């Protein structure tokens, strides 16, 4: 077995990222707190080089590496670009916030890089072993990041809840994988799909394994009834970590679902479709209805995330390339929208003040008309109001569901979207029509303001030309669903 036979060049972005993360970890040991910006710049540089390697290595044809444990295909490559962008936005938006709270340390940067490595491994895994390895690398990094603010009881409590429930969900996922291994005698996604299609798999055992797989997937997405951790973790974690949990990992989870269900368990699509319908309806219902009662912006965003994951599952349950492409588009849009939303929360925060209450946005239009407008863009996109890209993300998913013949499900989704519009528009009303309770100036660097503004404006610009990104992602999904030889 040689480097050439392993085809390890296919995994060059991941290899570089892991080596660079270790290098950043070591370099940071010799950097004083006063010069911590060196580690920050190095981390952004690592992200830039990783993105370059992903783009440079892109091919429309899927390529296997490490004896079938790893794949590079268009769906993984586009997801990786989205993940890298999401992580970069976390670091940029969270820089000033972290500095004034003593979180601007090497641990923040290295754990974030390791979390990204886990996401990228998840996206390119076509074997249950590597899928689980990537998932655990991501999960363990996030557990530590949530507890990064060690003096905060709330953060420690959130980390413990996340860790315990995450361990339980990982155990269920692993149990499901072991059952499917028992049913098919393989851990390879493509071999499993072949044995199911040819009738060689033990259907009873595989069906039991499928239930546990969907349970684990539901937890990682934060779908009801496996959503208990989401509000507490979102509220308890430092806001940059909340942004990280609520953005890029959703893309990794989407590809994870595609590998397990769309590629591995495609033969049982009728079975897992019914389970996903239940998860989707419950997530949209409970997520939107509970969000109305929230006074905390972070908890409102948490329940909003739950409802959005319900929409994401709508496209996946269609079990066709059109549905998968619609969900992929939805996940990409959600990463940008969620990043902008949490970026606005950190923009308004300052030393000794967390802008994590909805009332903290009162009168923002009088304090800063520009950023009030940007926050309005974010809320309109999340609500799915036309012209903004969030509308077209929801529309693409609903079209796929209607084409499947599940018109009743599309009607339910629209009804819950109308409920969701209430709490999004409430934020806009508070910003423009309520008296300001805080007159302090916004303290943020020029680069943060610039990137956040571009991010928010993109939600409008992408809404004016959504077909371009949708066409690219549709082609990526179609190319990736072919079995590589």
C-alpha positions as CSV (number, residue, x, y, z in Angstrom):
1,X,0.0,0.0,0.0
2,X,1.5,3.3,-1.1
3,X,0.6,7.0,-1.1
4,X,-0.3,6.6,-4.8
5,X,-2.5,3.6,-4.3
6,X,-4.3,5.3,-1.5
7,X,-5.1,8.2,-3.8
8,X,-4.5,10.5,-0.8
9,X,-4.2,13.6,-2.9
10,X,-8.0,13.5,-3.1
11,X,-8.1,14.4,0.6
12,X,-5.4,17.1,0.4
13,X,-7.7,19.9,1.8
14,X,-8.4,17.7,4.9
15,X,-4.8,16.7,5.3
16,X,-3.6,20.3,5.1
17,X,-6.3,21.5,7.5
18,X,-5.4,18.9,10.2
19,X,-1.7,19.6,9.9
20,X,-2.2,23.4,9.9
21,X,-4.5,23.1,12.9
22,X,-1.7,21.3,14.8
23,X,0.8,24.0,13.7
24,X,-1.5,26.8,14.8
25,X,-1.9,25.1,18.1
26,X,1.9,24.9,18.6
27,X,2.6,28.4,17.4
28,X,-0.1,29.8,19.7
29,X,1.9,28.5,22.7
30,X,4.6,31.1,22.0
31,X,2.2,34.0,21.3
32,X,1.4,36.4,24.2
33,X,-2.1,37.7,24.8
34,X,-1.1,41.1,23.5
35,X,-0.2,39.5,20.1
36,X,-3.1,37.1,19.8
37,X,-4.1,38.6,16.6
38,X,-1.2,36.6,15.0
39,X,-3.1,33.4,15.7
40,X,-6.3,35.0,14.4
41,X,-4.6,36.0,11.1
42,X,-3.0,32.5,10.8
43,X,-6.3,30.8,11.3
44,X,-8.0,32.9,8.6
45,X,-5.0,32.1,6.3
46,X,-5.4,28.4,7.0
47,X,-9.1,28.7,6.0
48,X,-8.1,30.6,2.8
49,X,-5.6,28.0,1.7
50,X,-8.0,25.1,2.6
51,X,-10.7,26.8,0.4
52,X,-8.1,27.2,-2.4
53,X,-7.2,23.5,-2.2
54,X,-10.9,22.5,-2.4
55,X,-11.5,24.7,-5.4
56,X,-8.3,23.7,-7.1
57,X,-9.0,20.0,-6.6
58,X,-12.6,20.2,-7.8
59,X,-13.7,17.6,-10.5
60,X,-17.2,16.8,-11.7
61,X,-16.5,13.1,-11.5
62,X,-16.5,11.5,-8.0
63,X,-13.1,10.1,-6.9
64,X,-12.5,7.6,-4.1
65,X,-9.5,7.5,-1.8
66,X,-8.2,5.4,1.1
67,X,-9.6,2.2,-0.3
68,X,-13.2,3.5,-0.5
69,X,-13.3,5.2,2.9
70,X,-13.3,8.8,1.4
71,X,-14.8,10.4,-1.6
72,X,-14.4,13.8,-3.4
73,X,-17.5,14.7,-5.3
74,X,-19.2,17.9,-6.2
75,X,-21.7,17.8,-3.4
76,X,-18.9,17.5,-0.8
77,X,-16.8,20.2,-2.5
78,X,-19.6,22.8,-2.6
79,X,-20.6,21.9,1.0
80,X,-16.9,22.4,2.1
81,X,-16.8,25.8,0.6
82,X,-20.0,26.7,2.4
83,X,-18.5,25.3,5.7
84,X,-15.2,27.2,5.3
85,X,-17.2,30.4,4.6
86,X,-19.4,29.8,7.6
87,X,-16.4,29.3,9.9
88,X,-14.6,32.4,8.6
89,X,-17.7,34.5,9.3
90,X,-17.7,33.1,12.9
91,X,-14.1,34.3,13.5
92,X,-14.6,37.7,11.8
93,X,-17.9,38.5,13.6
94,X,-16.8,37.1,16.9
95,X,-13.4,38.8,17.1
96,X,-14.4,42.0,19.0
97,X,-16.9,40.1,21.1
98,X,-14.3,37.5,22.1
99,X,-11.6,40.1,22.9
100,X,-13.6,42.0,25.5
101,X,-14.7,38.7,27.2
102,X,-11.3,37.0,27.4
103,X,-12.2,34.4,24.8
104,X,-9.8,35.6,22.2
105,X,-7.4,32.6,22.9
106,X,-5.7,29.9,21.0
107,X,-8.3,27.3,22.1
108,X,-11.1,29.2,20.2
109,X,-9.1,29.1,17.0
110,X,-7.8,25.5,17.2
111,X,-11.0,24.0,18.3
112,X,-12.8,25.8,15.5
113,X,-10.4,24.4,13.0
114,X,-10.7,20.9,14.3
115,X,-14.5,21.3,14.2
116,X,-14.2,22.3,10.5
117,X,-12.0,19.3,9.9
118,X,-14.7,17.1,11.4
119,X,-17.3,18.7,9.1
120,X,-15.2,18.2,6.0
121,X,-14.5,14.6,6.9
122,X,-18.3,14.0,7.4
123,X,-19.0,15.5,3.9
124,X,-16.5,13.2,2.1
125,X,-17.1,10.0,4.0
126,X,-18.7,7.0,2.3
127,X,-18.1,4.5,5.0
128,X,-19.8,4.3,8.4
129,X,-16.4,4.4,10.2
130,X,-15.2,7.6,8.6
131,X,-18.7,9.2,8.9
132,X,-18.7,8.5,12.6
133,X,-15.1,9.6,13.0
134,X,-15.9,13.0,11.4
135,X,-19.1,13.4,13.4
136,X,-17.3,12.8,16.7
137,X,-14.4,15.1,15.8
138,X,-17.0,17.9,15.2
139,X,-19.0,17.0,18.3
140,X,-16.1,16.9,20.7
141,X,-14.8,20.2,19.5
142,X,-18.2,21.8,19.9
143,X,-18.7,20.5,23.4
144,X,-15.4,22.1,24.4
145,X,-16.2,25.4,22.7
146,X,-19.6,25.7,24.4
147,X,-17.7,25.4,27.8
148,X,-15.0,27.8,26.7
149,X,-16.3,30.5,29.1
150,X,-15.3,28.6,32.2
151,X,-16.5,31.3,34.6
152,X,-20.0,31.2,33.3
153,X,-22.4,28.7,35.1
154,X,-24.8,29.0,32.1
155,X,-22.1,28.0,29.6
156,X,-20.9,25.0,31.7
157,X,-24.5,23.8,32.2
158,X,-25.2,24.1,28.4
159,X,-22.0,22.2,27.6
160,X,-23.0,19.4,30.0
161,X,-26.4,19.1,28.5
162,X,-25.0,19.1,25.0
163,X,-22.4,16.5,25.9
164,X,-24.8,14.1,27.7
165,X,-27.5,14.3,25.1
166,X,-24.9,14.2,22.3
167,X,-23.3,11.1,23.7
168,X,-26.7,9.4,23.9
169,X,-27.5,10.3,20.3
170,X,-24.1,9.2,19.1
171,X,-24.7,5.8,20.8
172,X,-28.0,5.4,19.1
173,X,-26.5,6.3,15.7
174,X,-23.6,3.8,16.3
175,X,-26.1,1.1,17.3
176,X,-28.1,1.7,14.1
177,X,-24.9,1.5,12.1
178,X,-24.0,-1.8,13.8
179,X,-27.4,-3.2,13.0
180,X,-27.1,-2.2,9.3
181,X,-23.6,-3.8,9.3
182,X,-25.2,-7.0,10.7
183,X,-27.9,-6.8,7.9
184,X,-25.6,-6.2,5.0
185,X,-22.1,-7.4,6.2
186,X,-20.6,-4.1,5.1
187,X,-19.9,-0.6,6.3
188,X,-19.4,0.9,2.8
189,X,-22.3,3.1,1.8
190,X,-22.3,1.9,-1.9
191,X,-22.1,-1.8,-1.0
192,X,-24.9,-1.4,1.5
193,X,-27.0,0.3,-1.2
194,X,-26.2,-2.6,-3.7
195,X,-27.1,-5.3,-1.2
196,X,-30.4,-3.6,-0.3
197,X,-31.3,-3.2,-3.9
198,X,-30.5,-6.8,-4.8
199,X,-32.4,-8.2,-1.8
200,X,-29.4,-9.6,-0.1
201,X,-29.8,-7.5,3.1
202,X,-31.8,-8.7,6.2
203,X,-34.8,-6.4,5.9
204,X,-35.9,-6.8,9.5
205,X,-32.5,-6.0,11.0
206,X,-31.9,-3.1,8.5
207,X,-35.3,-1.6,9.4
208,X,-34.4,-1.6,13.1
209,X,-31.1,0.0,12.2
210,X,-32.8,2.6,10.1
211,X,-34.9,3.8,13.1
212,X,-31.8,4.3,15.2
213,X,-30.0,6.1,12.2
214,X,-32.9,8.5,11.8
215,X,-32.9,9.1,15.6
216,X,-29.2,10.1,15.5
217,X,-29.8,12.3,12.5
218,X,-32.7,14.0,14.1
219,X,-30.5,14.9,17.1
220,X,-27.7,16.3,15.0
221,X,-30.1,18.4,13.0
222,X,-32.0,19.5,16.2
223,X,-35.3,18.2,14.8
224,X,-38.3,17.6,17.1
225,X,-38.5,15.5,19.3
226,X,-34.7,15.4,19.5
227,X,-34.4,19.2,19.9
228,X,-34.2,19.5,23.7
229,X,-30.6,20.6,23.7
230,X,-30.9,23.4,21.0
231,X,-32.4,26.3,23.0
232,X,-30.3,25.8,26.1
233,X,-27.0,25.4,24.2
234,X,-27.8,28.4,21.9
235,X,-28.5,30.6,25.0
236,X,-25.7,29.3,27.2
237,X,-22.8,29.2,24.7
238,X,-20.8,32.4,23.9
239,X,-22.4,34.0,20.9
240,X,-19.6,33.2,18.4
241,X,-19.9,29.5,19.4
242,X,-23.7,29.7,19.0
243,X,-23.1,31.1,15.5
244,X,-20.8,28.2,14.8
245,X,-23.2,25.6,16.0
246,X,-26.1,27.2,14.1
247,X,-24.5,27.6,10.7
248,X,-21.7,25.5,9.1
249,X,-22.5,22.1,10.9
250,X,-26.0,22.2,9.3
251,X,-24.4,21.8,5.9
252,X,-22.3,18.9,7.3
253,X,-25.4,17.3,8.7
254,X,-27.2,17.7,5.3
255,X,-24.4,15.8,3.5
256,X,-24.3,13.3,6.3
257,X,-28.0,12.6,5.7
258,X,-27.4,12.3,2.0
259,X,-24.7,9.7,2.5
260,X,-26.7,7.6,5.0
261,X,-30.2,7.8,3.6
262,X,-30.0,8.9,-0.1
263,X,-27.0,6.9,-1.0
264,X,-26.8,4.1,1.6
265,X,-30.4,3.4,2.4
266,X,-32.0,4.5,-0.9
267,X,-33.8,1.1,-1.2
268,X,-35.7,1.8,2.0
269,X,-36.8,5.4,0.9
270,X,-40.4,4.6,1.5
271,X,-39.7,3.7,5.1
272,X,-37.5,6.6,6.0
273,X,-39.7,9.1,4.2
274,X,-42.5,8.4,6.6
275,X,-40.2,9.1,9.6
276,X,-38.9,12.3,8.1
277,X,-42.5,13.5,7.4
278,X,-43.2,13.2,11.2
279,X,-39.9,14.9,12.2
280,X,-40.5,17.7,9.6
281,X,-44.1,18.6,10.6
282,X,-43.2,18.4,14.4
283,X,-40.1,20.6,13.9
284,X,-42.0,23.3,11.8
285,X,-44.9,23.3,14.3
286,X,-43.2,23.3,17.6
287,X,-40.2,25.4,16.4
288,X,-42.4,28.2,15.1
289,X,-45.1,28.2,17.8
290,X,-42.5,28.1,20.6
291,X,-40.4,30.9,19.1
292,X,-43.3,33.3,19.4
293,X,-43.1,33.2,23.2
294,X,-39.4,33.9,23.5
295,X,-37.9,37.1,24.8
296,X,-34.3,36.1,24.2
297,X,-33.0,36.7,20.7
298,X,-30.7,33.6,20.9
299,X,-33.6,31.3,22.1
300,X,-35.8,32.7,19.4
301,X,-33.1,31.9,16.8
302,X,-32.8,28.4,18.4
303,X,-36.5,27.6,17.8
304,X,-36.2,29.3,14.4
305,X,-33.4,26.8,13.6
306,X,-35.6,23.9,14.6
307,X,-38.3,25.1,12.3
308,X,-35.8,25.6,9.4
309,X,-34.5,22.1,9.9
310,X,-38.1,20.9,9.4
311,X,-38.0,22.7,6.0
312,X,-34.7,21.1,5.2
313,X,-36.1,17.7,5.8
314,X,-38.9,18.4,3.4
315,X,-36.6,18.3,0.5
316,X,-34.8,15.2,1.7
317,X,-38.0,13.2,2.1
318,X,-38.8,13.7,-1.6
319,X,-36.0,11.2,-2.2
320,X,-35.1,12.5,-5.6
321,X,-32.2,14.6,-7.0
322,X,-34.7,17.6,-7.3
323,X,-35.5,17.3,-3.6
324,X,-31.9,16.9,-2.5
325,X,-30.9,19.9,-4.6
326,X,-33.6,22.0,-3.0
327,X,-32.5,21.0,0.5
328,X,-28.9,21.7,-0.4
329,X,-29.8,25.2,-1.6
330,X,-31.8,25.7,1.6
331,X,-28.9,24.7,3.7
332,X,-26.5,27.0,1.9
333,X,-28.9,29.9,2.3
334,X,-29.5,29.1,5.9
335,X,-25.7,29.2,6.7
336,X,-25.5,32.8,5.3
337,X,-28.7,34.0,7.0
338,X,-27.9,32.5,10.4
339,X,-24.4,33.9,10.3
340,X,-25.7,37.4,9.6
341,X,-28.3,37.1,12.4
342,X,-25.8,36.1,15.0
343,X,-23.4,38.6,13.6
344,X,-25.9,41.4,14.3
345,X,-26.3,40.2,17.9
346,X,-22.5,40.4,18.4
347,X,-22.3,43.8,16.6
348,X,-24.7,45.3,19.2
349,X,-22.9,43.6,22.2
350,X,-20.1,45.4,24.1
351,X,-18.2,44.9,27.3
352,X,-20.6,44.2,30.1
353,X,-23.6,44.1,27.8
354,X,-25.0,41.1,25.8
355,X,-27.5,42.2,23.1
356,X,-29.2,38.8,23.4
357,X,-32.7,40.1,24.3
358,X,-35.2,41.0,21.6
359,X,-35.8,44.3,23.4
360,X,-32.2,45.2,23.0
361,X,-33.0,45.9,19.3
362,X,-35.6,48.5,20.2
363,X,-35.1,51.7,18.3
364,X,-32.1,50.4,16.4
365,X,-33.2,52.4,13.3
366,X,-32.6,55.6,15.3
367,X,-29.2,54.5,16.5
368,X,-28.0,53.0,13.3
369,X,-30.3,53.2,10.2
370,X,-27.9,51.2,8.1
371,X,-27.6,48.2,10.4
372,X,-31.3,48.3,11.2
373,X,-31.8,47.9,7.5
374,X,-29.3,45.0,7.4
375,X,-31.1,43.2,10.3
376,X,-34.4,43.8,8.4
377,X,-32.9,42.0,5.4
378,X,-32.0,39.0,7.7
379,X,-35.4,38.8,9.2
380,X,-37.2,39.1,5.8
381,X,-35.0,36.4,4.4
382,X,-35.7,34.1,7.4
383,X,-39.4,34.7,7.1
384,X,-39.3,33.8,3.4
385,X,-40.6,37.2,2.1
386,X,-40.3,37.5,-1.7
387,X,-37.3,39.0,-3.4
388,X,-35.0,37.8,-0.6
389,X,-33.2,34.5,-1.1
390,X,-35.0,32.8,1.8
391,X,-38.2,32.9,-0.1
392,X,-36.7,31.1,-3.1
393,X,-35.1,28.5,-0.7
394,X,-38.5,27.7,0.7
395,X,-40.2,27.8,-2.7
396,X,-37.8,25.3,-4.1
397,X,-38.4,22.8,-1.3
398,X,-42.2,23.3,-1.5
399,X,-42.1,22.7,-5.3
400,X,-40.3,19.4,-4.8
401,X,-42.8,18.3,-2.2
402,X,-45.8,19.3,-4.4
403,X,-44.3,17.4,-7.3
404,X,-44.1,14.3,-5.1
405,X,-47.9,14.6,-4.6
406,X,-47.7,15.7,-0.9
407,X,-49.8,18.8,-1.4
408,X,-51.1,18.6,2.2
409,X,-47.6,18.6,3.5
410,X,-46.7,21.8,1.5
411,X,-49.9,23.5,2.8
412,X,-48.8,22.7,6.4
413,X,-45.4,24.1,5.7
414,X,-46.8,27.3,4.3
415,X,-49.1,27.7,7.3
416,X,-46.3,27.3,9.8
417,X,-44.2,29.8,7.7
418,X,-46.9,32.3,8.2
419,X,-46.7,31.7,12.0
420,X,-42.9,32.1,11.8
421,X,-43.3,35.4,9.9
422,X,-44.9,36.9,13.0
423,X,-41.8,36.7,15.3
424,X,-39.5,37.7,12.5
425,X,-41.5,40.8,11.7
426,X,-41.8,41.6,15.4
427,X,-38.1,42.2,15.5
428,X,-38.5,44.6,12.5
429,X,-41.3,46.4,14.3
430,X,-39.3,46.8,17.5
431,X,-36.3,48.3,15.5
432,X,-38.4,50.8,13.6
433,X,-41.3,51.7,15.8
434,X,-40.2,51.4,19.4
435,X,-38.3,53.9,21.4
436,X,-34.6,53.1,21.9
437,X,-33.6,51.9,25.4
438,X,-29.9,52.0,24.7
439,X,-28.1,55.0,23.1
440,X,-24.5,53.6,23.2
441,X,-22.6,53.8,20.0
442,X,-21.9,50.5,18.1
443,X,-18.4,49.4,18.8
444,X,-17.1,47.2,16.0
445,X,-14.2,47.3,13.6
446,X,-14.5,48.4,10.0
447,X,-13.8,45.0,8.6
448,X,-16.6,43.4,10.8
449,X,-19.0,46.1,9.7
450,X,-18.0,45.7,6.0
451,X,-18.3,41.9,6.0
452,X,-21.6,41.9,7.9
453,X,-23.0,44.4,5.5
454,X,-21.9,42.4,2.4
455,X,-23.4,39.3,4.0
456,X,-26.8,40.9,4.5
457,X,-26.8,42.5,1.1
458,X,-26.1,39.1,-0.4
459,X,-29.4,37.8,0.9
460,X,-31.1,40.4,-1.3
461,X,-28.7,40.0,-4.3
462,X,-29.0,36.2,-4.3
463,X,-32.8,36.6,-4.2
464,X,-32.7,38.5,-7.4
465,X,-30.8,35.7,-9.2
466,X,-31.4,32.5,-7.2
467,X,-31.5,30.3,-10.3
468,X,-27.7,30.5,-10.8
469,X,-26.8,29.0,-7.4
470,X,-29.7,26.5,-7.7
471,X,-28.5,25.3,-11.1
472,X,-25.0,24.7,-9.8
473,X,-26.1,22.8,-6.8
474,X,-28.6,20.8,-8.8
475,X,-25.8,19.7,-11.1
476,X,-23.5,18.9,-8.1
477,X,-26.2,16.7,-6.6
478,X,-26.9,14.9,-9.9
479,X,-23.2,14.2,-10.5
480,X,-22.6,13.0,-6.9
481,X,-25.4,10.5,-6.8
482,X,-23.7,8.3,-9.4
483,X,-21.8,5.4,-8.0
484,X,-18.0,5.9,-8.6
485,X,-16.2,3.0,-10.1
